[in-house]
Amino acid sequence: MIRLLYVTDTHIRGTAPRSRLDDFVQTLHRKLEEVVEIAKDENVDGILHGGDLFDRPDLSPAVVRDFASLLRQFRVPVYAIAGNHDIYGHNPETVERSMLGLLDAFDTLHLLQPGHPLLIEKKGISLQLTGQPFHYDLDKRDPVLDYSVCNELQADYCVHMVHGMAVDRPLPEGVAHTMVHTLWFDEVDVLLTGHYHAGFPLQHRDGHYIVNPGALARINNHPSEIRRMPQVALLEFSDHIQVRFRSLQCAATGEEVLDRSYLEQAAYREEKMASFVREVRAAGEFRSMDVVDIIEEIATLEGIGDEVKFEAMRRIAVVQERLGEEGGEEM
């Protein structure tokens, strides 16, 4: 039997989000310590991380050092993919210059890249593990290109991780997402997704699974975040697949750690932002205020080719990286 533990969206950072009432960094530290203990208790063969290990690509080395020592407490390999917060400008090619890439270089964890399947074998069971990091066009193009892979290694099982916005209910117009019910592929036995912090109930059909336990970190005070409890997913592969969620015992309730008084202020800001977006949309037919989305929109409206579009995005990533280096990380 092969046992794996899946966790996603830890958003490690050195400061506390404004919506938190507790010591967020210390809370996250305790959560990861419990995940280490769960891995030992369950005797897992590997840890899978679905992206956004860090909250920014240029996190303070002091913070990275602290949490890297926790990751090294796992007695088994840690396999991860890059999330949008782990890289610069939504460009996965910048991961080598990020703190996530640094951990990969030091063998603290192993980054999965498209087209490079990994084989895990134990006692006659074989498993192909693949990963798709976040990128510009994720959830905007044919989902087969990102959410499905071939079982190149002819393994007994195929597990695929994607840091994409797979959801069980429609999101507002302009927010790129993919409905879970469209992601059943014969080649993928277990699809692991992240990015969508709320997660969704375990999806199961004809021996196949789609899994998102939700973010380990609660970094905003949306009502859905207040209601839910952080959890991890445990995967077992033998003559069949078994998936179960396990809640973290150290996690406090949302009411205890999330500031509800901030909700009204956040709602006001969201209303003002929505109004601003409507004004920009009316003036320029833009769907979103995200700079990457604006470039995408301009390219579409003006018929600009992919080569020029990607070059613009690459330059934005370089500027964001440079600004991060000049501004530094608040401790």
HELIX and SHEET records of a PDB file:
HELIX    1   1 PHE A   24  ASP A   41  1                                  18    
HELIX    2   2 PRO A   61  LEU A   71  1                                  11    
HELIX    3   3 ASN A   84  ASP A   86  5                                   3    
HELIX    4   4 PRO A   92  ARG A   97  5                                   6    
HELIX    5   5 MET A   99  ALA A  105  1                                   7    
HELIX    6   6 VAL A  144  TYR A  147  1                                   4    
HELIX    7   7 VAL A  180  THR A  182  5                                   3    
HELIX    8   8 PRO A  223  ARG A  227  1                                   5    
HELIX    9   9 GLY A  254  VAL A  257  1                                   4    
HELIX   10  10 TYR A  262  GLY A  284  1                                  23    
HELIX   11  11 VAL A  291  GLU A  302  1                                  12    
HELIX   12  12 ASP A  306  GLY A  327  1                                  22    
SHEET    1   A 6 HIS A 110  LEU A 111  0                                        
SHEET    2   A 6 VAL A  78  ALA A  80  1                                        
SHEET    3   A 6 GLY A  46  HIS A  49  1                                        
SHEET    4   A 6 ILE A   2  VAL A   7  1                                        
SHEET    5   A 6 GLN A 231  PHE A 237 -1                                        
SHEET    6   A 6 ILE A 241  SER A 247 -1                                        
SHEET    1   B 6 LEU A 118  LYS A 122  0                                        
SHEET    2   B 6 ILE A 125  GLN A 132 -1                                        
SHEET    3   B 6 TYR A 157  VAL A 162  1                                        
SHEET    4   B 6 VAL A 190  THR A 193  1                                        
SHEET    5   B 6 HIS A 208  VAL A 211  1                                        
SHEET    6   B 6 GLN A 203  ARG A 205 -1                                        
SHEET    1   C 2 ALA A 166  VAL A 167  0                                        
SHEET    2   C 2 THR A 178  MET A 179  1                                        
END                                                                             
